[in-house]
């Protein structure tokens, strides 16, 4: 709140817009209302007006509402009289004044454009606050200040809000403190829920037994007034495009609180027939913009998302009502969902349950399951004793129509693997197995597009020859895989025309340094994301590693290459010009190869781990190297003491610098403070860099007049 008040009462002389964005129920309107009525804000402005936009589509009526607040009792328009000249009259009233307008609950950019047209652009430090669930609206309205994205409350903040709601300015009695904090934690950081639950317990006697009743029946209390809670989510849902609604609903097929890798969503949605491959980025961005989907680890290596528990419940109900999918427990009675006839089912399989073996009806072909044969999607999660095999009574052969199958944390036996090979409609498969190779029956999976296999730790899976029959494959995610067994003495000869033209993602391929690997990636000509490792065999006598050619992959955007070898081998081949992200581990680079990397026209992110930079001294001289589009640079376990670089010339658009375990590096060059785009510096395990990091932060603050450089330092 203090931050917004500072933004309102100081800053540029021009009109500025402060946007407050967040999911439904997170407290956008409450925050704006408190700021609107703060005494320092009231005293600072000549005119204030509040306009709740909500679902109102009549811009003239909304402008009339603002005009009536601006003029007070004089010249006020009646509710049933709309003046065609209201915009001009409003402009005249605001002209020459320092005004503060709140536009609450704005839904689209067109309404924003219409409402702000009469606001005069004068050097009076006037301000507009808009609240919205839609990120796009906030970005459209931006002038000087960045939008403020409200987060969920932390447990201690949740308890503080709940305590104030129940006790006002008084403190909670000690005997209620423990149960009160547990209630607050169960509200999952959403102010709307905290307010509802606070209202419930405020009306009860202050007794532990009554509070425990609320704690043990939270869901029933939250949904007691279902209209109160669900309408705020329904409103956001209604504003989604029709093609996005089922995409959101399918997020409820994941367990609550699970982080979902954004890269995985594409293949789930495609398997369900909800989108085409080219639409992925747009769909994800639209859902995030709606504030119904929360992004986590946005700047990390694997961006993920999740939905709040209330949104999860909302989507689960929608899915059940529309017969898209349902969720059951393996311990539930066998008839619990027999009348639903859903297209999909999510099963929480608890092997500790006394009923789980005989009552796990979906995979038990001996049971009478009239709806099972219609299933298109099946997802099974293992709780407790994860990794154990299913009972011998469990089968998959009767699930003939399945397009999507996920058996999470369950070890699939050879028998079940062969049965999976008979499910010819499968498009998406996610399993865990101890098998050393794909079984021959997998050659039948002519529609398979996504293959995810988690192998037992320390083992790898051989893909050939079956994989070459799967012509529609788009993504292969393996914990460890090889095209053929490198320990077989006779080399495996593949036909020249064996290619997977549609494969765009390949994780984590292991190549041996004894293999003739130079042309291996010609068999995957359209790869966009590739992670592979070159591993030195124990009986290897070669001094040099045979690297595969990567410059044949003209569509490649993300690459991770890891060399695990005792020999220091220089990578001499070129990289595809299409690369946006490059992650090199254990690779030796010369000044020439570094120059080639710097010249990559699309490179935005570079990670160097245990990478040997061939040089004469202990310094890394980057003079003359310019990474034109690089936004993120990560150096991990690099061995050099001095860094010779004019940072603003070598990294003109850098936003993020990460340095991890570079214990020999004496300091980070001060010139990093001259990079106008730099947003953050993160240092881990390098205590000797503390002073240089703080010095750069101070220089940035002095030059820009604001403390804008984010610094993270961890030394333990």
Helices and strands as residue ranges (DSSP letters): H 2-9, E 16-21, H 28-36, H 39-44, E 47-52, H 59-71, H 86-94, E 99-104, H 109-116, E 127-132, H 135-141, E 148-149, H 155-167, H 174-186, H 191-202, H 208-216, H 218-222, H 226-239, H 242-249, G 250-253, E 260-261, H 262-271, G 277-279, H 280-289, E 294-296, E 304-306, H 309-321, E 325-329, E 344-350, H 356-359, G 361-363, G 372-374, E 377-383, E 404-412, H 414-420, E 428-433, G 440-444, E 450-455, E 461-462, G 466-469, E 475-482, E 505-512, G 520-523, E 529-535, E 558-564, E 581-585, E 588-589, H 591-598, E 605-609, E 612-613, E 619-621, E 632-636, E 642-644, H 647-650, E 656-660, G 670-674, E 680-684, G 687-689, H 690-704, E 710-714
